[in-house]
Amino acid sequence: MWMGSTADVIMAKGRSEQGQHQLAIDSFRKALLDRPNSGRAKAGLGKSLAATGKCNEALEYLLAVRGQRAWNTDTLLQEAICHYRTGDDAAYLAALQEAIVLTPRDAGLW
């Protein structure tokens, strides 16, 4: 059901952007049932989980997209925030430095 999961990801992203993070989480999880390797769904789920303060679970998904197309400055910043919130200062600084390095390639974020 490739088209279904794509529609779920698009819907989930919209919900997340509107601050409806729990609905977004549910939609991203649904998309991952159809396509368990979807980087966009994993990144979106990680960011939505981070927005709700579920950083330990968020890190599972954010770290899973490293090196994939869905990996960008935004996912690194969310990863850095989660590392900070969980008390891992070394990982926080490493993710933040990587986000700064990627900034020229993802300048729309700043």
C-alpha positions as CSV (number, residue, x, y, z in Angstrom):
1,M,0.0,0.0,0.0
2,W,2.6,2.5,-1.0
3,M,0.1,5.2,-1.9
4,G,-1.7,4.8,1.4
5,S,1.5,5.3,3.4
6,T,2.5,8.3,1.3
7,A,-0.9,9.9,2.0
8,D,-0.6,9.0,5.7
9,V,2.8,10.7,5.8
10,I,1.5,13.8,4.1
11,M,-1.5,14.0,6.4
12,A,0.7,13.4,9.4
13,K,3.1,16.1,8.4
14,G,0.2,18.6,8.1
15,R,-1.1,17.6,11.5
16,S,2.3,18.1,13.1
17,E,2.7,21.5,11.5
18,Q,-0.7,22.4,13.0
19,G,0.5,21.3,16.4
20,Q,-1.7,18.2,16.4
21,H,1.2,16.0,17.5
22,Q,-0.7,13.0,18.8
23,L,-2.7,12.8,15.6
24,A,0.5,13.1,13.7
25,I,2.2,10.4,15.8
26,D,-0.8,8.0,15.1
27,S,-0.6,8.8,11.3
28,F,3.2,8.3,11.1
29,R,2.9,5.0,13.0
30,K,0.2,3.9,10.5
31,A,2.4,4.8,7.6
32,L,5.3,2.8,9.1
33,L,3.0,-0.3,9.3
34,D,2.7,-0.1,5.5
35,R,6.3,0.9,4.8
36,P,8.5,0.1,7.8
37,N,11.6,1.6,6.2
38,S,10.1,4.9,5.3
39,G,12.7,7.6,6.3
40,R,10.1,10.4,6.0
41,A,7.7,8.6,8.3
42,K,10.5,7.8,10.8
43,A,11.8,11.4,10.8
44,G,8.3,12.8,11.1
45,L,7.5,10.4,14.0
46,G,10.7,11.3,15.7
47,K,10.0,15.0,15.4
48,S,6.4,14.6,16.6
49,L,7.5,12.4,19.6
50,A,10.1,15.0,20.5
51,A,7.5,17.8,20.4
52,T,5.4,15.8,22.9
53,G,8.5,15.3,25.2
54,K,8.9,11.6,24.4
55,C,12.6,12.1,23.7
56,N,13.8,8.5,24.4
57,E,11.4,7.1,21.8
58,A,12.0,10.0,19.5
59,L,15.7,9.3,19.4
60,E,15.1,5.8,18.1
61,Y,13.5,7.2,15.0
62,L,15.7,10.3,14.6
63,L,18.9,8.2,14.8
64,A,17.4,5.7,12.3
65,V,17.2,8.2,9.5
66,R,20.8,9.3,9.7
67,G,22.3,9.3,6.2
68,Q,18.9,8.9,4.5
69,R,17.1,11.4,2.4
70,A,14.9,12.4,5.4
71,W,18.0,13.3,7.4
72,N,18.5,17.1,7.5
73,T,19.3,20.0,9.8
74,D,15.8,19.9,11.3
75,T,16.1,16.2,12.3
76,L,19.5,16.9,13.7
77,L,18.2,19.8,15.8
78,Q,15.4,17.7,17.1
79,E,18.0,15.0,17.9
80,A,20.2,17.5,19.7
81,I,17.2,18.8,21.7
82,C,16.3,15.3,22.8
83,H,19.9,14.5,23.8
84,Y,19.9,17.7,25.8
85,R,16.6,16.8,27.5
86,T,17.9,13.3,28.4
87,G,21.1,14.6,29.8
88,D,23.5,13.3,27.1
89,D,25.6,16.5,26.7
90,A,28.2,14.9,24.5
91,A,25.6,13.6,22.0
92,Y,23.8,17.0,22.2
93,L,26.9,18.9,21.2
94,A,27.8,16.4,18.5
95,A,24.3,16.7,16.9
96,L,24.3,20.4,17.2
97,Q,27.7,20.7,15.5
98,E,26.5,18.4,12.7
99,A,23.4,20.6,12.2
100,I,25.6,23.7,11.9
101,V,27.8,21.9,9.3
102,L,24.7,21.0,7.3
103,T,23.2,24.5,7.5
104,P,24.7,25.7,4.2
105,R,23.0,22.8,2.4
106,D,19.7,23.4,4.3
107,A,19.8,27.2,4.6
108,G,16.0,27.5,4.7
109,L,15.9,26.4,8.3
110,W,17.7,29.5,9.7
